Amino acid sequence: MLIIDNKSFKSYYINEERDKKLTIYDMFVRNEKILTDIHALENIFLEKYAMKIDFFDNICIKTINLQKAFEIIAADIKDNKGRKLYKRL
């Protein structure tokens, strides 16, 4: 069973000059029975200083550097087929 893959979609693109053309877009998609879940990446985020955890009045606050997180997530998609980004339902 294929869990994740790139899928091509056709749609019209309209630019700022209102020129319209049919374009093909590729997107990273999953099977319907897959839930996006990045908790498996949290340790990597912490190790690579992409996330820090603080507590305020017993409330856990997670601050994520989105540029660093993007690089980690992109590498997981490219090198690991996104296996750290989902769980099966």
Secondary structure, 3 states (H helix, E strand, C coil): CCCEEEEEEEEEEECCCCCEEEEEEEEEEECCCEEECCHHHHHHHHHCCCEEEEEECCEEEEEECHHHHHHHHHHHHHHHCCHHHEEEC
